Amino acid sequence: MIDKVIAHIEAQKSANVERLNELLRIPSISTDPARKGDTRKGAEWVHMVFAGCGIKSEIVETAGHPCVVADSGPDGGGPTVLIYGHYDVQPTGDESLWKSPPFTPTIRDGAIYARGSADDKGQVLTHVFAAEAWKKVAGTLPIRVKFLIEGEEEIGSPNLDPIIQKLHDRLSCDYVALSDTPKFDMKTPAITYGTKGLIYKEIVVTGPKQNLHSGSYGGTLTNPGNAVAVIINSLRDSKTNRVTIPGFYDAVRPLTEDERKRMKALPFSEEEYRSGMGTPALTGEEGFSTLERRWARPTLDVNGMFGGFTGEGASTVIPAKVAAKVSMRIVPDQDPEKISQSFDQAVRAATPPGVKVEILNHSRASAYVSPMDTPGMKAAAAALKAGFGKDPVFIREGGTLPILPLFKKVLGAESLMLGFCMPDCNAHGPNEFFHVDDLHNGTKAAAHFLDQMAKAR
Protein backbone atom coordinates (compact mmCIF):
# COMPACT_ATOMS: atom_id res chain seq x y z
CA MET A 1 0.00 0.00 0.00
CA ILE A 2 2.83 2.43 0.75
CA ASP A 3 3.88 2.35 -2.92
CA LYS A 4 0.41 3.50 -3.98
CA VAL A 5 0.46 6.25 -1.35
CA ILE A 6 3.83 7.49 -2.60
CA ALA A 7 2.56 7.41 -6.19
CA HIS A 8 -0.38 9.58 -5.13
CA ILE A 9 1.98 12.06 -3.47
CA GLU A 10 4.09 12.17 -6.65
CA ALA A 11 0.98 12.95 -8.69
CA GLN A 12 0.01 15.71 -6.25
CA LYS A 13 3.37 17.46 -6.26
CA SER A 14 2.28 20.59 -8.14
CA ALA A 15 -1.07 20.74 -6.38
CA ASN A 16 0.60 20.53 -2.97
CA VAL A 17 2.90 23.43 -3.83
CA GLU A 18 -0.10 25.55 -4.79
CA ARG A 19 -1.96 24.58 -1.63
CA LEU A 20 1.02 25.54 0.49
CA ASN A 21 1.08 28.85 -1.36
CA GLU A 22 -2.58 29.37 -0.44
CA LEU A 23 -1.76 29.01 3.24
CA LEU A 24 1.32 31.21 2.88
CA ARG A 25 -0.83 34.02 1.47
CA ILE A 26 -2.66 34.22 4.80
CA PRO A 27 -0.75 36.71 7.04
CA SER A 28 -1.33 34.77 10.27
CA ILE A 29 0.95 36.89 12.46
CA SER A 30 -0.08 35.85 15.96
CA THR A 31 1.61 38.74 17.76
CA ASP A 32 -0.22 41.43 15.76
CA PRO A 33 -3.74 42.25 17.06
CA ALA A 34 -4.59 43.67 13.64
CA ARG A 35 -4.03 40.18 12.17
CA LYS A 36 -6.35 38.34 14.54
CA GLY A 37 -8.83 37.66 11.75
CA ASP A 38 -6.11 36.46 9.41
CA THR A 39 -4.72 34.18 12.09
CA ARG A 40 -8.15 32.57 12.46
CA LYS A 41 -8.26 32.14 8.68
CA GLY A 42 -5.08 30.08 9.01
CA ALA A 43 -6.80 27.74 11.45
CA GLU A 44 -9.87 27.49 9.21
CA TRP A 45 -7.72 26.66 6.19
CA VAL A 46 -5.99 23.77 7.98
CA HIS A 47 -9.30 22.54 9.37
CA MET A 48 -10.82 22.43 5.87
CA VAL A 49 -7.98 20.25 4.54
CA PHE A 50 -8.72 17.66 7.22
CA ALA A 51 -12.45 17.89 6.67
CA GLY A 52 -11.97 17.56 2.93
CA CYS A 53 -10.29 14.17 3.19
CA GLY A 54 -12.50 12.71 5.89
CA ILE A 55 -10.28 13.18 8.95
CA LYS A 56 -12.35 14.35 11.90
CA SER A 57 -11.29 17.90 12.79
CA GLU A 58 -12.33 20.69 15.12
CA ILE A 59 -11.29 24.30 15.65
CA VAL A 60 -10.76 24.58 19.40
CA GLU A 61 -11.00 28.01 20.95
CA THR A 62 -8.42 29.25 23.44
CA ALA A 63 -8.01 32.46 25.41
CA GLY A 64 -6.04 33.66 22.38
CA HIS A 65 -5.81 32.22 18.89
CA PRO A 66 -7.57 28.92 18.11
CA CYS A 67 -5.91 25.58 17.51
CA VAL A 68 -6.93 22.72 15.23
CA VAL A 69 -7.40 19.27 16.74
CA ALA A 70 -7.87 16.36 14.34
CA ASP A 71 -8.05 12.58 14.73
CA SER A 72 -7.90 9.84 12.12
CA GLY A 73 -9.88 7.55 14.42
CA PRO A 74 -9.26 4.06 15.78
CA ASP A 75 -7.13 1.60 13.81
CA GLY A 76 -6.22 -2.04 13.98
CA GLY A 77 -3.24 -1.64 16.27
CA GLY A 78 0.18 -0.04 16.60
CA PRO A 79 1.22 3.08 18.47
CA THR A 80 -0.74 6.33 18.39
CA VAL A 81 1.13 9.39 17.12
CA LEU A 82 0.27 13.03 17.82
CA ILE A 83 1.50 15.36 15.09
CA TYR A 84 2.23 18.84 16.45
CA GLY A 85 2.79 21.99 14.43
CA HIS A 86 1.75 25.63 14.15
CA TYR A 87 0.11 27.77 11.50
CA ASP A 88 1.06 31.17 12.98
CA VAL A 89 4.09 33.08 11.75
CA GLN A 90 6.55 35.74 12.82
CA PRO A 91 6.17 39.40 11.82
CA THR A 92 7.82 40.28 8.54
CA GLY A 93 10.26 42.86 9.91
CA ASP A 94 11.62 45.43 7.48
CA GLU A 95 9.87 44.49 4.24
CA SER A 96 12.38 46.47 2.20
CA LEU A 97 14.83 43.64 2.93
CA TRP A 98 12.60 41.09 1.21
CA LYS A 99 13.28 40.39 -2.47
CA SER A 100 9.58 39.58 -2.93
CA PRO A 101 6.56 40.43 -0.75
CA PRO A 102 6.55 38.17 2.34
CA PHE A 103 2.95 37.04 1.84
CA THR A 104 3.21 36.61 -1.92
CA PRO A 105 4.86 33.19 -2.28
CA THR A 106 7.52 33.33 -4.95
CA ILE A 107 9.58 30.45 -6.32
CA ARG A 108 13.22 31.22 -7.04
CA ASP A 109 15.92 28.62 -7.65
CA GLY A 110 13.66 25.80 -6.55
CA ALA A 111 12.62 27.40 -3.25
CA ILE A 112 9.39 29.01 -2.07
CA TYR A 113 10.10 32.40 -0.51
CA ALA A 114 7.46 33.60 1.94
CA ARG A 115 6.99 34.22 5.63
CA GLY A 116 6.15 30.90 7.31
CA SER A 117 7.29 28.75 4.40
CA ALA A 118 9.77 26.83 6.58
CA ASP A 119 8.55 27.87 10.03
CA ASP A 120 6.21 26.11 10.14
CA LYS A 121 3.56 26.01 7.42
CA GLY A 122 5.61 24.12 4.85
CA GLN A 123 6.91 21.59 7.32
CA VAL A 124 3.64 20.87 9.11
CA LEU A 125 1.81 20.46 5.81
CA THR A 126 4.11 17.57 4.90
CA HIS A 127 2.38 15.58 7.66
CA VAL A 128 -1.07 16.85 6.73
CA PHE A 129 -0.57 15.99 3.05
CA ALA A 130 0.83 12.55 3.97
CA ALA A 131 -2.21 11.74 6.14
CA GLU A 132 -4.49 12.96 3.37
CA ALA A 133 -2.72 10.71 0.85
CA TRP A 134 -3.16 7.66 3.06
CA LYS A 135 -6.83 8.50 3.58
CA LYS A 136 -7.54 8.96 -0.13
CA VAL A 137 -5.59 5.92 -1.32
CA ALA A 138 -6.22 3.39 1.45
CA GLY A 139 -9.36 4.80 3.03
CA THR A 140 -7.64 4.76 6.41
CA LEU A 141 -4.28 5.44 8.05
CA PRO A 142 -2.03 2.55 9.10
CA ILE A 143 -2.01 3.80 12.70
CA ARG A 144 -4.09 6.23 14.70
CA VAL A 145 -2.84 9.73 14.09
CA LYS A 146 -3.92 12.81 16.00
CA PHE A 147 -3.06 16.40 15.14
CA LEU A 148 -2.59 19.47 17.32
CA ILE A 149 -1.83 22.51 15.18
CA GLU A 150 -1.77 25.73 17.16
CA GLY A 151 -1.75 29.43 16.36
CA GLU A 152 0.43 30.83 19.14
CA GLU A 153 3.82 29.12 18.88
CA GLU A 154 5.50 32.33 17.75
CA ILE A 155 4.34 34.11 20.91
CA GLY A 156 5.43 31.39 23.31
CA SER A 157 2.33 29.14 23.20
CA PRO A 158 0.68 30.83 26.22
CA ASN A 159 -2.51 28.74 25.92
CA LEU A 160 -1.01 25.40 24.90
CA ASP A 161 -0.61 24.04 28.43
CA PRO A 162 -4.27 24.65 29.35
CA ILE A 163 -5.42 23.05 26.07
CA ILE A 164 -3.29 19.94 26.58
CA GLN A 165 -4.49 19.64 30.16
CA LYS A 166 -8.12 20.11 29.11
CA LEU A 167 -7.91 17.73 26.12
CA HIS A 168 -5.59 15.24 27.79
CA ASP A 169 -7.66 12.18 26.85
CA ARG A 170 -8.25 13.32 23.27
CA LEU A 171 -4.55 14.00 22.77
CA SER A 172 -3.20 10.90 24.53
CA CYS A 173 -0.55 9.20 22.43
CA ASP A 174 2.55 7.03 22.43
CA TYR A 175 4.73 9.52 20.54
CA VAL A 176 4.63 13.16 19.51
CA ALA A 177 6.07 13.93 16.08
CA LEU A 178 6.88 17.38 14.75
CA SER A 179 8.78 19.05 11.97
CA ASP A 180 9.89 22.46 13.19
CA THR A 181 13.63 21.74 13.06
CA PRO A 182 16.12 21.70 10.16
CA LYS A 183 17.97 19.17 8.08
CA PHE A 184 21.72 18.99 8.68
CA ASP A 185 22.60 20.32 5.24
CA MET A 186 21.19 20.45 1.72
CA LYS A 187 21.46 16.71 1.11
CA THR A 188 21.22 15.30 4.63
CA PRO A 189 17.98 14.95 6.59
CA ALA A 190 18.22 15.09 10.36
CA ILE A 191 16.46 13.91 13.48
CA THR A 192 16.89 16.34 16.35
CA TYR A 193 16.89 14.41 19.61
CA GLY A 194 17.69 17.20 22.05
CA THR A 195 17.04 20.90 22.62
CA LYS A 196 18.30 23.31 25.25
CA GLY A 197 16.17 24.97 27.88
CA LEU A 198 16.02 28.72 28.44
CA ILE A 199 16.12 31.16 31.33
CA TYR A 200 15.67 34.79 30.29
CA LYS A 201 16.37 37.60 32.76
CA GLU A 202 16.64 41.36 32.84
CA ILE A 203 19.00 43.12 35.22
CA VAL A 204 17.93 46.71 36.00
CA VAL A 205 20.37 48.90 37.93
CA THR A 206 19.33 52.33 39.17
CA GLY A 207 21.36 55.02 40.90
CA PRO A 208 20.56 58.76 41.00
CA LYS A 209 17.05 60.06 40.48
CA GLN A 210 18.00 61.46 37.04
CA ASN A 211 20.90 61.57 34.58
CA LEU A 212 23.73 63.67 36.00
CA HIS A 213 26.62 65.72 34.58
CA SER A 214 29.64 63.39 34.58
CA GLY A 215 32.01 66.29 35.23
CA SER A 216 30.09 67.73 38.16
CA TYR A 217 29.19 64.41 39.80
CA GLY A 218 31.67 61.86 38.44
CA GLY A 219 33.71 60.10 41.11
CA THR A 220 31.20 60.83 43.87
CA LEU A 221 28.66 58.04 43.28
CA THR A 222 28.32 54.60 41.67
CA ASN A 223 27.60 54.87 37.97
CA PRO A 224 24.81 52.35 37.08
CA GLY A 225 26.50 51.70 33.72
CA ASN A 226 29.75 50.80 35.44
CA ALA A 227 27.80 48.65 37.91
CA VAL A 228 26.13 46.66 35.11
CA ALA A 229 29.54 46.09 33.52
CA VAL A 230 30.87 44.77 36.83
CA ILE A 231 27.90 42.45 37.25
CA ILE A 232 28.07 41.06 33.71
CA ASN A 233 31.82 40.59 33.91
CA SER A 234 31.41 38.61 37.13
CA LEU A 235 29.16 36.00 35.52
CA ARG A 236 31.73 34.48 33.15
CA ASP A 237 35.41 33.60 33.33
CA SER A 238 37.16 35.41 30.49
CA LYS A 239 39.92 32.78 30.17
CA THR A 240 37.90 29.56 30.20
CA ASN A 241 34.58 31.02 29.00
CA ARG A 242 32.84 29.13 31.80
CA VAL A 243 29.89 30.54 33.70
CA THR A 244 30.92 31.43 37.26
CA ILE A 245 27.50 31.19 38.93
CA PRO A 246 27.95 28.79 41.89
CA GLY A 247 26.52 25.35 41.14
CA PHE A 248 25.80 26.19 37.49
CA TYR A 249 27.41 23.02 36.12
CA ASP A 250 26.60 20.66 39.00
CA ALA A 251 23.72 18.83 37.30
CA VAL A 252 24.86 19.04 33.67
CA ARG A 253 24.38 15.68 31.96
CA PRO A 254 27.61 14.80 30.15
CA LEU A 255 27.60 13.56 26.59
CA THR A 256 27.87 9.81 26.16
CA GLU A 257 30.76 8.39 24.18
CA ASP A 258 28.29 7.41 21.46
CA GLU A 259 27.07 11.00 21.22
CA ARG A 260 30.62 12.30 20.98
CA LYS A 261 31.39 9.84 18.20
CA ARG A 262 28.26 10.82 16.29
CA MET A 263 29.17 14.51 16.51
CA LYS A 264 32.73 13.92 15.39
CA ALA A 265 31.49 11.91 12.41
CA LEU A 266 29.26 14.72 11.12
CA PRO A 267 30.46 16.53 7.97
CA PHE A 268 30.87 19.78 9.88
CA SER A 269 33.33 22.47 8.80
CA GLU A 270 34.28 24.91 11.55
CA GLU A 271 35.67 27.32 8.97
CA GLU A 272 32.44 27.34 6.95
CA TYR A 273 30.49 27.79 10.16
CA ARG A 274 32.73 30.70 11.22
CA SER A 275 32.66 32.44 7.85
CA GLY A 276 28.90 31.95 7.57
CA MET A 277 28.47 33.95 10.78
CA GLY A 278 31.01 36.54 9.68
CA THR A 279 32.84 36.42 13.00
CA PRO A 280 36.65 36.72 13.27
CA ALA A 281 37.04 33.56 15.39
CA LEU A 282 35.18 30.76 17.16
CA THR A 283 35.34 30.81 20.94
CA GLY A 284 33.53 29.10 23.78
CA GLU A 285 33.82 26.95 26.86
CA GLU A 286 37.28 25.48 27.19
CA GLY A 287 37.64 21.75 26.57
CA PHE A 288 34.71 21.24 24.19
CA SER A 289 34.26 21.23 20.42
CA THR A 290 32.13 23.79 18.61
CA LEU A 291 29.26 21.34 18.11
CA GLU A 292 29.44 20.19 21.73
CA ARG A 293 29.24 23.77 22.95
CA ARG A 294 26.50 24.61 20.49
CA TRP A 295 24.26 21.63 21.26
CA ALA A 296 25.12 20.14 24.64
CA ARG A 297 26.79 22.67 26.93
CA PRO A 298 25.01 25.42 28.90
CA THR A 299 25.70 29.05 28.03
CA LEU A 300 25.11 32.58 29.31
CA ASP A 301 24.80 35.49 26.90
CA VAL A 302 23.99 39.19 27.03
CA ASN A 303 21.13 39.86 24.61
CA GLY A 304 20.96 43.61 24.97
CA MET A 305 22.12 46.58 27.06
CA PHE A 306 20.49 49.98 27.27
CA GLY A 307 20.49 53.16 29.32
CA GLY A 308 22.01 56.59 29.44
CA PHE A 309 22.87 58.46 26.27
CA THR A 310 22.91 56.41 23.05
CA GLY A 311 22.18 59.02 20.41
CA GLU A 312 24.40 60.68 17.82
CA GLY A 313 27.39 62.65 19.08
CA ALA A 314 28.34 63.01 22.73
CA SER A 315 26.47 63.70 25.94
CA THR A 316 28.54 63.33 29.08
CA VAL A 317 26.06 61.94 31.56
CA ILE A 318 26.01 59.50 34.41
CA PRO A 319 22.87 57.49 33.61
CA ALA A 320 20.16 57.15 36.21
CA LYS A 321 19.27 53.65 35.01
CA VAL A 322 21.04 50.97 32.95
CA ALA A 323 19.72 47.52 32.15
CA ALA A 324 20.93 44.33 30.53
CA LYS A 325 18.94 41.41 29.16
CA VAL A 326 20.62 38.08 29.75
CA SER A 327 19.69 34.58 28.63
CA MET A 328 20.98 31.22 29.76
CA ARG A 329 20.57 28.15 27.58
CA ILE A 330 20.51 25.14 29.85
CA VAL A 331 20.91 21.42 29.12
CA PRO A 332 19.33 18.19 30.38
CA ASP A 333 19.21 17.71 34.16
CA GLN A 334 19.77 21.39 34.95
CA ASP A 335 16.82 22.64 37.01
CA PRO A 336 15.53 25.98 35.64
CA GLU A 337 14.27 27.07 39.06
CA LYS A 338 17.56 26.31 40.83
CA ILE A 339 19.64 27.99 38.12
CA SER A 340 17.33 31.00 38.19
CA GLN A 341 17.74 31.39 41.94
CA SER A 342 21.51 30.94 41.74
CA PHE A 343 21.68 33.60 39.02
CA ASP A 344 19.79 36.08 41.21
CA GLN A 345 22.08 35.41 44.16
CA ALA A 346 25.20 35.84 42.02
CA VAL A 347 23.95 39.11 40.53
CA ARG A 348 23.09 40.57 43.94
CA ALA A 349 26.45 39.46 45.35
CA ALA A 350 28.29 41.17 42.48
CA THR A 351 26.31 44.43 42.61
CA PRO A 352 28.53 47.29 43.83
CA PRO A 353 27.33 49.45 46.74
CA GLY A 354 25.57 52.70 45.90
CA VAL A 355 23.01 51.35 43.40
CA LYS A 356 19.80 49.35 43.49
CA VAL A 357 19.34 46.18 41.42
CA GLU A 358 16.09 44.64 40.24
CA ILE A 359 15.96 41.29 38.42
CA LEU A 360 13.04 40.66 36.08
CA ASN A 361 12.05 37.18 34.93
CA HIS A 362 10.89 36.94 31.32
CA SER A 363 10.78 33.22 30.52
CA ARG A 364 11.87 29.83 31.76
CA ALA A 365 11.84 26.41 30.10
CA SER A 366 13.51 23.05 30.63
CA ALA A 367 15.83 21.25 28.22
CA TYR A 368 14.68 18.11 26.45
CA VAL A 369 16.42 15.01 25.17
CA SER A 370 14.75 12.01 23.59
CA PRO A 371 16.00 8.43 24.05
CA MET A 372 17.72 7.13 20.92
CA ASP A 373 16.74 3.46 21.11
CA THR A 374 12.94 3.61 20.99
CA PRO A 375 10.93 1.89 18.24
CA GLY A 376 9.60 5.31 17.28
CA MET A 377 13.09 6.71 16.77
CA LYS A 378 14.02 3.75 14.58
CA ALA A 379 10.84 4.19 12.55
CA ALA A 380 11.57 7.89 12.08
CA ALA A 381 15.09 7.16 10.84
CA ALA A 382 13.84 4.57 8.35
CA ALA A 383 11.16 6.98 7.11
CA LEU A 384 13.61 9.82 6.47
CA LYS A 385 15.90 7.51 4.54
CA ALA A 386 12.96 6.36 2.42
CA GLY A 387 11.79 9.92 1.79
CA PHE A 388 15.13 11.62 1.12
CA GLY A 389 17.19 8.68 -0.13
CA LYS A 390 19.85 9.11 2.53
CA ASP A 391 20.27 8.05 6.14
CA PRO A 392 19.48 10.90 8.52
CA VAL A 393 21.98 12.16 11.05
CA PHE A 394 21.13 12.65 14.71
CA ILE A 395 21.70 16.14 16.05
CA ARG A 396 20.83 18.42 18.92
CA GLU A 397 19.76 22.03 18.71
CA GLY A 398 20.82 25.02 20.76
CA GLY A 399 17.35 26.52 20.59
CA THR A 400 14.45 25.87 22.94
CA LEU A 401 11.10 24.15 22.39
CA PRO A 402 9.17 24.44 25.68
CA ILE A 403 6.45 22.19 24.27
CA LEU A 404 8.69 19.10 24.40
CA PRO A 405 9.03 18.80 28.19
CA LEU A 406 5.36 19.83 28.37
CA PHE A 407 4.31 16.89 26.19
CA LYS A 408 6.48 14.57 28.25
CA LYS A 409 5.06 15.84 31.53
CA VAL A 410 1.37 15.92 30.61
CA LEU A 411 1.04 13.18 27.99
CA GLY A 412 3.98 11.00 29.01
CA ALA A 413 5.11 10.86 25.38
CA GLU A 414 8.57 11.25 23.88
CA SER A 415 8.95 13.58 20.90
CA LEU A 416 10.40 12.79 17.48
CA MET A 417 11.71 15.85 15.61
CA LEU A 418 11.99 15.27 11.87
CA GLY A 419 13.80 18.11 10.13
CA PHE A 420 12.85 18.99 6.54
CA CYS A 421 13.96 22.63 6.04
CA MET A 422 17.42 24.04 5.47
CA PRO A 423 19.38 25.20 8.54
CA ASP A 424 19.84 28.59 6.85
CA CYS A 425 16.19 28.97 5.77
CA ASN A 426 16.00 32.51 7.23
CA ALA A 427 13.24 31.60 9.67
CA HIS A 428 12.23 34.79 11.57
CA GLY A 429 14.28 36.85 9.12
CA PRO A 430 13.77 38.37 5.67
CA ASN A 431 13.53 36.06 2.64
CA GLU A 432 12.48 32.95 4.54
CA PHE A 433 12.38 29.97 2.19
CA PHE A 434 11.48 26.28 1.91
CA HIS A 435 12.72 24.15 -0.98
CA VAL A 436 10.05 22.60 -3.18
CA ASP A 437 11.98 19.31 -3.12
CA ASP A 438 11.97 19.37 0.68
CA LEU A 439 8.19 19.81 0.69
CA HIS A 440 7.88 16.85 -1.66
CA ASN A 441 10.46 14.59 0.01
CA GLY A 442 9.22 15.58 3.45
CA THR A 443 5.68 14.55 2.50
CA LYS A 444 6.96 11.19 1.30
CA ALA A 445 8.99 10.77 4.48
CA ALA A 446 5.92 11.61 6.57
CA ALA A 447 3.91 8.98 4.67
CA HIS A 448 6.66 6.39 5.21
CA PHE A 449 6.76 7.39 8.88
CA LEU A 450 3.16 6.26 9.37
CA ASP A 451 3.90 3.03 7.58
CA GLN A 452 7.03 2.39 9.64
CA MET A 453 5.25 3.25 12.88
CA ALA A 454 2.64 0.58 12.13
CA LYS A 455 5.51 -1.94 12.24
CA ALA A 456 7.20 -0.42 15.30
CA ARG A 457 7.45 -2.70 18.29
N, C-alpha and C positions, 0 to 999 in steps of 0.2 A: 504493500500500500504506500510506503514512503516514496517509492519511485513515481507513483502517480501524483502524489502531493507535490513533489519537486517539479514535475512537469507542469503542473498547474501554476506554480509560482513563476516558472520560466515564461509561461504564456502571459502572465500578468505583469511582467516587468515594467512596461511602459505605463500601464494603468496605475500601478503602485506609485510610480514617480509622480504622476499627476495628482493622485490622491494625497500624497505627502505635501505637494505644493498647495493644495487646497487648505490643508491645516496650517501650513506656514503663512498663508495670507491672513490668518486671524491673529491680530496683535494682542495675544493673551498675556499681557504684562501684569503679573499679579500684584506688584508693588504700587501700581498707578491707579488711584481711585477712578480716574477718568476712563480706564479700560475695564472696569468691572463687567460691563455688558459683553465686551469682547472676550473676556476670560470665560464667562459662562458659555459663550458660543463655542469655545474650545472643548468644553465638557460635552456639550450637546453633539458636536461633530463626532467625537470618539464614541459616545453612546450610540449614535445612529449606525456606525460601522458594525458594532456588536449586534444590534437589533436586526440589521440587514442580513446577517448570515445565520440568525437563529440562536445566538448565544444570549442567554438571559442577562439583561443589563439594567442598571438603575442609576440615576443621578441622585447622589446622596448629599443633602445640604449640610453645611457646617456653619460655624459662627463667621466664617469668611467665605472663601470661594468653594464651590462644590467639588466633590470627587465622583468618579465613576467606579462603581462596583459591578463586576460581571462574573458569571459562573457558567462553565460549560455543562455542569450537572454531573450526576453520578456516572461512574464508569465500571468496567468489569474488574478493576483491581489496580495495583500499583500505587505509587506515592501521589499525593496531591501537591501541586505546585501553585504558589501565589506569585503572579507576575506583578511587579511594582514598577511604576513609572510616573512621569508628570507631564502635563500638557501646558503648564505655564512657562513663561520665558523671562529672561532678564530684560531690563530697559535697553534701548539701542545705543545709548551714549551719544557721542558727537556724530551725527549722521553724515557730516561732510567727510568723515574718514571711511565711509563705506563706498565701494566701487559701484554698487547697485543698491537700490532702496532695500532696507532690511526686511520689509514685509512684501517684497516683490521677488519671489524665488527666481533666481537666475542661474542657469547652468553654464559654467566656464571650466574648461579643461577637465570635464568629467565629474565635476563636483557641483552640488546645489548650494548656492550662497544665499543664506537667509538667517534671520534671528530664530534660534530654536531648532535649526536643521540637525545639529548634532546633540544639543542639550535641550530637550531630550526627545523632541517630537519624532525625528528620524529613527532614533534607536528604539523607542518604545513601540513604534509602529511595526518594526520587524516582528515583534511577538504577536501583535494584533493581526497582521497579515498572515502569519504562519498559522494561527488558530483558525482564522477564516478559511484558509486553504484546506486544512484538515476537515473542517465542517462541510465545506462544499463538495469535496472529493469523496470523503468516507462517510459523511453523515454524522460523524461523532469524532471526538478527540481520543487519542489512545490512553490518556489519563485524565483525571479531573484537573481542570485548570481554572483558577480564580484570578481575577484581575482587580487591582487597586491602583487607579490612575488619578493622582491628585492635582490640584491647581494652586498649591502654595509652597512647593519645594523651594522656589527661588526666594522666598521670604522666611525660610527656616521651618516650614511645616508646622506652624503654631497649633493647628487643629488636627494634626494627624494622630497624636496620642489619644485624644478623646474618641476619635472615630474607631481606632483599632480596639480600644477598650470596649466601646459600645457594640461593635460588630465582631467581637472576638470569635463567636461560634461560626459566623458566616465566613470569616477569613481564616479559620483554622487550616493548617497545612503542614506538610512535612518539610518543604523547602520554600524559600523565597528566591525568586530569580529576577534580576534586573540588568538592564543595559544602560548605564549612565556613567560608564568608565571607558577608557580608550583601549585601542589595540596597542601593541608594543611599538610597531612601526608600520610602514605602508603595506608590507607583505605578511606581517606576523600578527595573528589574532592573540588575544591575551585574556586570561582569567585573573582578575584581581581578587586575592584572598585575604587582604588586610588593608585597613585604613587607619589613619591616626585619629585620635580624639582632639578636642580643642577646648582651651580655656582662654577667654578673651577678657582683658581687663583695661581699665583706664585709670591712670595715676594723675590726680589733679593736685597741684601744689600751689598754695596761695601764701602771699606775704603781706605787703602793704595794702592799704585800702584802695590805692590807685597806682597807675604807672608813675614812677618818680624820675627826676633828672639824675642821670648816672654820675654827673660831676658833683652835684650838690649833696647827694645822698650815698654815693658809692663808697663802700668800705665801712659803712656804719650799720648795715643790716644784711640778712641773708637774701641773696637774689634767688627767687624761685626758679629761674632758668638754670642757674648754677646747681641748685639743689636737685632738679630733675636729672641733670647730667651725672651728678654723684650717685643718685639712686640707680639709674640705668647701668652705669659702669660697674656697680657693685653686684649686678645680677649674673654676670658672665666673666669667666677667666679669659683674659685677652691672649694668653699663650696657648692654652689647651682648647679654647672655645667650648669649654664645658660650663653648664649652668651651675651657679654657686649656691642656689637655694638649698638649705639643709634638707636632706632626705629626698631630694628630687629624683635621684637615680635608684633609690633603694628597692623599688618594686619592679623595675624595668625587666621585662621578659627578654632574655638574650635570644639571639637567632640560633636555630639549630644548625648543625653541620650541613644537613641537607639543604637548608635554606641558603646558607653561604655558598654552597656549590652551585645551586641554581642561579644565584645572582652573578657569580663569576662567569658562568657559562653563557650569559646573555650577550648578544652582539651590541654592546654598549660602548660608545666612543666618548671618553671624557672630553676630548678636544672639541668634538662636534657639539656636545652638550654645553661646553663653556662658550664657544663662539655663537651658538644659537641664542644664548642669553645676552651676549655682548658685554660680558664682565671680564676684567683683566685676568682674574685667576679664580680657581675653585678653592674654597676654604671650608672648614667645618670641624666638628669634634675630632680631636686627635685619636688615632688608632682605628679609624673606620673608613671604609671606602665611600665614594660618593653615593652609590646606590644604597648602601647600608644607612648612611646618614639621612638620605632623602626619604627612605621608606620605613626604617625600623628603629631610628633613634629619636628621642625627644628633643625638641628645640625651643628656643625662646627668641622672639623677634620683636623689634619695635616696628609698629605699623604706621605710626604718624606722630609728629610732635608739633605743638602749636602754642602760641602765646607771645605777648610782647609785640614788637614792631616787625612786620614782615613785608612791608610795602617797598616800593622803589626808593632808592636813595638811602639816606641815613637818618635815624632818629635815636638819639642816645638816651634810652630809657632803661630803668630797672622795671621789668614787668610785674604787675600785681599778681598775675596768675599764669602758670605754664602747665601744660598737660601733655601726657604721652599715652598713646594707645599701644598696648603690648599683648601679643598672643603667644600662647604656648601650645605646641602640637605634642600631644602625649601618645604613648604607645601602650600595647596590651599590658594589663596588670597595674598600671598606674591609676590611682584613685583620683578622679577629678576634684572631689571635695577636699581631700587631704592636700593635694598639690595647691589648690586655690588658697587654703588656709596658710600653708607654708609660704606662699608668695606674699600674702598680706603681711605676715610677720617679718619677712625679710625686707620688704619695702619700708615698713615702719622703723625697723632697726637701723636702716641705712639713711633715713631722713635726717638731714642736719638740723640742729636747733635753730629756732627763729622763723620757722615756716609751719604751716599746717598742711597735712596730707589727707586726701580723701581717695579711696579706692572704689571705683565703680565696677560692677560685674555686668558684662554684656552677654556672654553666652558660655555654655559649658556642655561638653559632650564626651562620652567615653570612646576609646579606641575599639576596633573590632578586628578579629582575625578568625577566619573560617578553617575548620579542620580540612586537611588535604586528602584524607583517605576515605571519604564518604562515598557511597554509591552515586549520590547526586553530583559530586565533583568529577567522578570518572565519566559519568554520562555527559556532563557539560564539555569536558575535554574532547570526547569522541564526536560530539555534535559540532564543535568549532572546526575540527579537522575535516569533517564531512562538508561543512558549508564553505570553508575558505581554502580547502585543499592543502592545509599545512597544520602541523601540530601547534597548538597554542603554547605560549609560555605562561608561567605563573609569576605574577608580580604583586607588589604592594603599591599603595598610593600614599602620598604625603598629605592628601586632602582628607576631609572629614565628611562622613555620611551618618548623621545622628540616628537615622532610621534603622541602621543595621543592629546596634545593640537594643533598640526599641523592639524590633521584630523578635529578637532572641528572648528578650525579657517577657514580652506579653504573649507571643505565639509559640515560644519554645522552638523556633525554626532557625536553622542556619541559612545564610544567604549565599547565593551563587552570582557573581558579578561577571557577566559576559561582555567584553568590550568590543564594539564594532566601529567606533569613530577613530579618527587620527588623533594622536596626542597633541598635535599642534593645530587643532580644528578651530581655534579662536573662540572657543566658548566664552561667553561673557564679554567678548571684545568685538571690535568691528570686523566685518567680513567673515563671520562664522560660516563654516561649510561642513558638508557631509557628502562623501563620495557616493555617486550612484551605484557603483559596484559594491560598496559596503552596505548600502540599503538592500541590494539584491542578495548578496552572500550572507548578510546577517539574517535575512528572512529565511533563507534555506537552512542556516544553522539553527535558527529558532524552531523550525519544523523538525529537523533531526533531533533537537533536544527533547521534544515531546516523545518522539519515537524511542530514543535511548532511555528516557526516564521510565517508560513502560516496562523496560527490561531490567531496570535497576533493582538490585537486591543487596 
